[in-house]
Amino acid sequence: MASLTITPGRPLQGTISVPGDKSITHRAIILTALANGISTVARYCRGEDCLNTMRALQGLGIRIDESDEELCVYGKGLWGLTEPSGPIDCGNSGTGIRLLTGLLAGQDFFTVLSGDESIRRRPMGRIVKPLREMGATIAGRNGGELAPLAVTGSRLRAITYASPVASAQIKSALLLAALFAEGTTRITEPRLSRDHTERLFHFFGIVLQREGTALLIDGRPSVGWNAAPKLVVPGDLSAAAFFIVGATIVPGSDVTIRQVGINPTRAGLLDVMTRMGADIQLFNRCEEAGEPVADIRVRSARLRGVEIGPDLIPQTIDEFPILCVAAAVAEGETIISGAQELRVKESDRIATVSAELRAMGAQVTERPDGMIVRGLGTAKDNGRLQAVRGHSHGDHRVAMSLAIAGLTASAPTSIDEAACIETSFPNFHRTLLELLGECR
C-alpha cells in the first residue's frame, strides 16, 4: 500500500473487532517461549512488529506454529534459548528490540539485534545503561546509544534502579533481565506505566511484588513456570482508538468494537474522550490473561477542548496522534504537556502531527513537551479539516490518524507511505471501509 485515499461523506456504523493487543502479544510470545511446555496464544496481533518478535524467538530455537487465529508455542523453559545463526531483525518495533535485549542480556551466548532505519535512530541507552549495571555486556553504535546492539550474554546481578521516565519498555526489559539475575531486583519509575508485563507475570505464576511505583523480583528461580493451555490476547485499545475517535467526530456514527482491553494503565484515551464529551459505553466486561476486557460502543458527539497533563501521558502515549485529531475538530482549546517522550517514537510525533494537522487547516502551536490545539468546532466550517496529500513520515499511528482526520474533510484525502500501517493493523483500511458501508 504505497498510498491510502479516504473519501468522506458517510457515517461509521457497525460492529467490528480489532487486532489483538500489540504490547501484550510481544510479551505473550516471549513468556510462552520461556515456559515449560506447549502454550497457545489466541487472537494475537498479526502486525509486522509482533511477527518479527515471533521470528526472533524462532531464531532463538523456539518452535512456533503459526495460523491466522493462534500461535502454538513450544516453550523450552527459562534456560532453553539457543544462539541464533545470524542477526535478529526487529523491524520497526521499539518494544521488540528493547524487550529482547533485556531477555538476551542474561543468556550464555552472543546475539546481534537490529531493525529498520527508524529503529536505528531511536534511543537504546535508556535500557543499555541499567542492563550494564546488572553486568550485561552490550555494544552498539554511539557507545550503545543506538542499534544495532551486540549482546554477549553474561551472568547478571540484581540492582536497584530508578527509571528517569515512566516507560513500560524500560521496565519490561529490566524485569526480563531480572529473571536471570542473582538476587532481588528493584525497579521504580516516576509514574506507573502500563503494566502488561506485570499482569502476564502473575498470569504465569511468576512472583512479583509491588510497593507503590516500585517492583521487586527475585531472579534465577529454581523452577520455571508451566505453559498456558490457552492465552487469549484482548483487542488492542490503541487500534480501537482510531474508530472510537472516528465514530465520535463523524455525525450519525454508531460503532461497537468487540472485546477490547481496557487496562486502566492504558485507557487514558477513554478518560480523555469522555471528558471531551464523547458518548462511550462499556459492556460485556470480562477478563482475559489477567487483563480487563469489554465491548465498547461509541456514538457521534460534539467535543470540547481539555487539558492533558503529565499524569495522563503514560496512559495515552500511543493514542496521542489520534487524540490530536479529536482536539482539532473540537470546540475550544486542547493543551497537551509533559509529552516529550513522543519525540522519540517511530517519528517525532509532536513535530509530525503538528505539521500534518496544520496542513489540514488546524491551528496548532508546537511546544517542546506537547502542543496547543485550537479546535475548529466553533469555526464557520464547523470542525471540517481541509483535504490534503498527507505524509505518514513512516509512522503507522500518524498514517491511521490522518485517515480518520480525512473523514471530516470536504474532499478526498490521500496519505503517502501508508505501508507502515502493516506494522500494527494490517486490515485497517478494510475495517474502515466496512464501517463506511463500502466493503461487504
Secondary structure as the mmCIF struct_conf table of DSSP 4:
data_model
#
loop_
_struct_conf.conf_type_id
_struct_conf.id
_struct_conf.beg_label_comp_id
_struct_conf.beg_label_asym_id
_struct_conf.beg_label_seq_id
_struct_conf.end_label_comp_id
_struct_conf.end_label_asym_id
_struct_conf.end_label_seq_id
STRN STRN1 SER A 3 ILE A 6
BEND BEND1 ARG A 10 ARG A 10
STRN STRN2 GLN A 13 ILE A 16
HELX_LH_PP_P HELX_LH_PP_P1 PRO A 19 PRO A 19
STRN STRN3 GLY A 20 GLY A 20
HELX_LH_PP_P HELX_LH_PP_P2 ASP A 21 ASP A 21
HELX_RH_AL_P HELX_RH_AL_P1 LYS A 22 LEU A 34
BEND BEND2 ALA A 35 ALA A 35
STRN STRN4 ASN A 36 ALA A 42
TURN_TY1_P TURN_TY1_P1 ARG A 43 ARG A 43
BEND BEND3 GLY A 47 GLY A 47
HELX_RH_AL_P HELX_RH_AL_P2 GLU A 48 GLY A 59
TURN_TY1_P TURN_TY1_P2 LEU A 60 GLY A 61
STRN STRN5 ARG A 63 GLU A 66
BEND BEND4 ASP A 68 GLU A 69
STRN STRN6 GLU A 70 LYS A 76
TURN_TY1_P TURN_TY1_P3 LEU A 78 TRP A 79
BEND BEND5 SER A 85 GLY A 86
STRN STRN7 ILE A 88 ASP A 89
TURN_TY1_P TURN_TY1_P4 GLY A 91 ASN A 92
HELX_RH_AL_P HELX_RH_AL_P3 GLY A 94 LEU A 104
TURN_TY1_P TURN_TY1_P5 ALA A 105 GLY A 106
BEND BEND6 GLN A 107 PHE A 109
STRN STRN8 PHE A 110 SER A 114
TURN_TY1_P TURN_TY1_P6 GLU A 117 SER A 118
HELX_RH_3T_P HELX_RH_3T_P1 ILE A 119 ARG A 121
BEND BEND7 ARG A 122 ARG A 122
HELX_RH_AL_P HELX_RH_AL_P4 GLY A 125 GLU A 133
TURN_TY1_P TURN_TY1_P7 MET A 134 GLY A 135
STRN STRN9 THR A 137 GLY A 140
HELX_RH_AL_P HELX_RH_AL_P5 ARG A 141 GLY A 144
TURN_TY1_P TURN_TY1_P8 GLU A 145 GLU A 145
STRN STRN10 LEU A 146 THR A 152
STRN STRN11 LEU A 156 ARG A 157
STRN STRN12 THR A 160 ALA A 162
BEND BEND8 PRO A 164 VAL A 165
HELX_RH_AL_P HELX_RH_AL_P6 ALA A 168 ALA A 178
TURN_TY1_P TURN_TY1_P9 LEU A 179 PHE A 180
STRN STRN13 ALA A 181 GLU A 182
BEND BEND9 GLY A 183 GLY A 183
STRN STRN14 THR A 184 THR A 188
BEND BEND10 PRO A 190 ARG A 191
HELX_RH_AL_P HELX_RH_AL_P7 HIS A 196 PHE A 203
TURN_TY1_P TURN_TY1_P10 PHE A 204 GLY A 205
STRN STRN15 GLN A 209 GLU A 211
TURN_TY1_P TURN_TY1_P11 GLY A 212 THR A 213
STRN STRN16 ALA A 214 ASP A 218
BEND BEND11 ARG A 220 ARG A 220
BEND BEND12 SER A 222 VAL A 223
STRN STRN17 ASN A 226 ASN A 226
HELX_LH_PP_P HELX_LH_PP_P3 ALA A 227 ALA A 228
BEND BEND13 PRO A 229 PRO A 229
STRN STRN18 LEU A 231 VAL A 232
HELX_LH_PP_P HELX_LH_PP_P4 VAL A 233 PRO A 234
STRN STRN19 GLY A 235 GLY A 235
HELX_RH_AL_P HELX_RH_AL_P8 LEU A 237 ILE A 249
BEND BEND14 VAL A 250 VAL A 250
TURN_TY1_P TURN_TY1_P12 PRO A 251 GLY A 252
STRN STRN20 ASP A 254 GLY A 261
TURN_TY1_P TURN_TY1_P13 PRO A 264 ALA A 267
HELX_RH_AL_P HELX_RH_AL_P9 GLY A 268 MET A 276
TURN_TY1_P TURN_TY1_P14 GLY A 277 GLY A 277
STRN STRN21 ASP A 279 GLU A 288
TURN_TY1_P TURN_TY1_P15 ALA A 289 GLY A 290
STRN STRN22 GLU A 291 ARG A 299
STRN STRN23 ARG A 304 ARG A 304
STRN STRN24 GLU A 307 ILE A 308
HELX_RH_3T_P HELX_RH_3T_P2 PRO A 310 LEU A 312
HELX_RH_AL_P HELX_RH_AL_P10 ILE A 313 THR A 316
HELX_RH_3T_P HELX_RH_3T_P3 ILE A 317 GLU A 319
HELX_RH_AL_P HELX_RH_AL_P11 PHE A 320 VAL A 329
BEND BEND15 ALA A 330 ALA A 330
STRN STRN25 GLU A 331 GLU A 331
BEND BEND16 GLY A 332 GLY A 332
STRN STRN26 GLU A 333 ILE A 336
BEND BEND17 GLY A 338 GLY A 338
HELX_RH_3T_P HELX_RH_3T_P4 GLN A 340 VAL A 344
BEND BEND18 LYS A 345 SER A 347
HELX_RH_AL_P HELX_RH_AL_P12 ARG A 349 ALA A 359
TURN_TY1_P TURN_TY1_P16 MET A 360 GLY A 361
STRN STRN27 GLN A 363 ARG A 367
TURN_TY1_P TURN_TY1_P17 PRO A 368 ASP A 369
STRN STRN28 GLY A 370 ARG A 374
BEND BEND19 LEU A 376 LEU A 376
TURN_TY1_P TURN_TY1_P18 GLY A 377 THR A 378
BEND BEND20 ALA A 379 ALA A 379
TURN_TY1_P TURN_TY1_P19 LYS A 380 GLY A 383
HELX_LH_PP_P HELX_LH_PP_P5 ARG A 384 ALA A 387
STRN STRN29 ARG A 389 HIS A 391
TURN_TY1_P TURN_TY1_P20 HIS A 393 GLY A 394
HELX_RH_AL_P HELX_RH_AL_P13 HIS A 396 GLY A 406
TURN_TY1_P TURN_TY1_P21 LEU A 407 THR A 408
BEND BEND21 ALA A 409 ALA A 411
STRN STRN30 THR A 413 ASP A 416
BEND BEND22 GLU A 417 GLU A 417
HELX_RH_3T_P HELX_RH_3T_P5 ALA A 418 THR A 423
TURN_TY1_P TURN_TY1_P22 SER A 424 SER A 424
TURN_TY1_P TURN_TY1_P23 PRO A 426 ASN A 427
HELX_RH_AL_P HELX_RH_AL_P14 PHE A 428 LEU A 435
TURN_TY1_P TURN_TY1_P24 LEU A 436 GLY A 437
#
